[in-house]
Amino acid sequence: MTTTPRPGDDRRRSSVVDADAALSTSWMSPKLAPADVASAGRGSYARVEISPGEVVVAFGGKVVAGNVFATLPADRRALSIQIADDLYLVGPEQAEPHDMVNHSCDPNCGIMGSILLVAIRPIAVGEELCYDYAMSDGSPYDEFDCSCGTARCRRRVTGNDWSRPELIERYRGWYSAYLQARIDRDQPVLSIQPAGGC
């Protein structure tokens, strides 16, 4: 049995192919532009002003367990994000512009959920977008000497930074969901007792 093509079938087929070609594993706001960064190779900059709360990047890739993640080359692990205690989101072999968001000890972005990067303060035109890797990293897979140059620079970024009391206070609400759950589990709940017979 043969079918006769309906009018517009070719156009629908070509739009599916075009949409498929435009798919990537991540998303980056059109308000950003990738560019070279002297200290870090590549980064992402604001083309226009960005308001607090705006989603600027959605990380994507393949989810792999820690035992598989450990077998990947270091450069591939460095462009990944931890999304659970033993799960990592690994991008494609060829880094996409969305993967070019660098660390800063004084960030302008934070994590919402596990894969969304959100502005946590106003970001000016031309400003590099950065987040503190302590917001997502809960293991030592991507430790390095920091050269962010901010007044808050810790000099060394580790997989235990998420647990530093000053960072817990500063980044409350901007941690990856699994780290926030760890923090909530480990933080004692304060109970308030009424004073004197009330």
C-alpha positions in Angstrom: 0.0 0.0 0.0 1.4 3.4 -1.0 0.3 6.7 0.5 0.2 9.9 -1.3 2.1 12.7 0.5 -0.2 15.4 1.9 0.5 19.0 1.2 2.9 20.3 3.8 4.4 16.9 4.7 7.9 17.9 3.4 7.7 21.1 5.4 6.8 19.2 8.6 9.6 16.7 8.0 12.2 19.5 7.4 11.1 21.4 10.5 11.5 18.2 12.6 15.0 17.8 11.2 15.8 21.5 11.8 14.5 21.3 15.4 16.5 18.1 16.0 19.7 19.8 14.8 19.0 22.7 17.1 18.7 20.4 20.2 21.6 20.4 22.7 22.1 18.8 26.0 21.8 22.2 27.9 20.2 25.5 27.5 21.7 29.0 27.9 19.7 32.2 28.0 19.9 34.4 24.9 20.9 37.1 27.4 24.4 35.4 27.7 27.3 35.1 25.3 30.3 32.8 25.6 33.7 34.4 25.5 37.3 33.9 26.4 38.4 34.4 30.0 42.1 35.0 30.7 42.2 32.9 33.9 39.8 30.1 33.0 39.8 29.6 29.2 36.1 30.3 28.4 33.2 31.8 30.3 29.7 33.3 29.8 28.9 37.0 30.0 25.7 39.0 30.2 24.7 40.7 26.9 22.0 42.7 28.7 21.1 43.2 32.4 19.9 40.2 34.2 17.5 40.4 37.2 17.7 38.3 40.4 15.7 35.1 40.0 16.2 34.8 36.2 17.1 31.3 35.0 20.3 31.7 32.9 21.5 28.1 32.3 19.9 24.7 32.4 22.6 22.0 32.6 22.0 18.7 30.8 23.7 15.6 29.7 23.8 11.9 30.7 23.3 10.8 34.3 26.0 8.4 35.5 26.7 6.8 38.8 29.9 7.6 40.7 31.7 4.4 39.8 31.2 5.2 36.0 32.0 8.9 36.6 35.3 8.0 38.2 36.5 6.3 34.9 36.0 9.4 32.8 38.9 11.7 31.9 39.5 14.6 34.2 38.6 17.2 31.6 35.2 15.6 31.1 34.6 15.4 34.9 35.5 19.0 35.3 32.7 20.0 32.9 30.1 17.9 34.8 27.8 18.7 37.7 27.0 16.6 40.7 23.2 16.2 41.1 22.9 13.6 44.0 25.2 11.9 46.5 26.4 9.4 43.9 25.0 10.8 40.6 26.6 13.2 38.1 25.3 14.9 35.0 28.0 14.6 32.3 27.8 16.8 29.2 28.9 15.8 25.7 32.5 15.3 24.8 32.6 18.6 23.0 31.8 21.3 25.5 28.9 23.5 24.7 28.7 27.2 25.5 26.3 26.4 28.3 29.1 24.4 30.0 31.2 27.6 30.3 30.2 28.9 33.7 33.1 29.4 36.0 33.5 29.2 39.7 33.7 32.3 42.0 33.9 32.5 45.8 31.7 35.6 45.4 29.1 34.4 42.9 26.3 36.2 41.1 24.4 32.9 40.4 23.1 30.0 42.4 21.6 26.6 41.9 17.8 26.0 41.8 16.8 22.4 42.0 19.7 20.4 40.6 20.3 21.7 37.1 19.1 25.3 36.9 21.5 28.2 37.3 19.7 31.3 38.5 20.9 34.9 39.0 21.0 35.6 42.8 21.6 39.4 42.4 21.5 41.9 39.5 24.0 41.1 36.8 25.3 44.0 34.7 26.0 44.0 31.0 29.5 42.6 30.3 29.7 40.9 33.8 30.9 37.2 33.8 28.3 34.8 35.2 29.8 32.6 38.0 28.6 30.4 40.8 30.4 28.9 43.7 31.0 25.2 43.0 30.3 24.6 46.8 26.6 25.0 45.8 26.7 21.7 43.7 29.8 19.7 44.6 29.6 17.4 47.5 32.5 15.1 46.6 36.2 15.7 45.7 35.9 15.2 41.9 36.8 18.7 40.9 39.1 20.2 43.5 41.5 23.0 42.5 43.4 26.1 43.5 41.1 29.1 43.1 42.1 32.2 41.2 38.8 34.1 41.3 40.6 37.0 42.9 37.6 38.2 45.0 37.9 39.4 48.6 36.1 36.2 49.6 38.4 33.9 47.7 39.1 30.6 49.7 42.2 29.9 47.7 41.3 26.3 47.4 38.0 24.8 46.2 37.1 21.4 47.7 34.3 18.9 47.7 33.7 19.7 51.4 33.2 23.4 51.0 29.4 23.1 50.9 29.6 22.2 54.7 31.4 25.4 55.7 29.1 27.3 58.2 29.7 30.7 56.5 28.8 29.3 53.1 25.7 27.5 54.5 24.5 30.8 55.8 25.4 32.8 52.7 24.0 30.4 50.2 20.9 29.1 52.0 18.3 28.4 49.3 20.9 28.3 46.5 22.3 24.9 47.0 21.6 21.9 44.8 18.6 20.0 46.1 20.7 17.0 47.4 23.1 19.3 49.2 20.3 21.3 50.8 18.8 18.0 52.0 22.2 17.1 53.5 22.4 20.4 55.2 18.9 20.2 56.5 19.5 16.7 57.8 22.8 17.7 59.5 21.6 21.0 61.0 20.0 20.7 64.4 16.4 21.9 64.6 16.1 24.6 67.2 13.1 24.4 69.4 11.9 27.5 71.1 10.8 27.1 74.7 8.5 29.7 76.2 10.1 31.8 78.9 8.7 31.8 82.4 5.2 30.3 82.6 3.7 31.7 79.4 
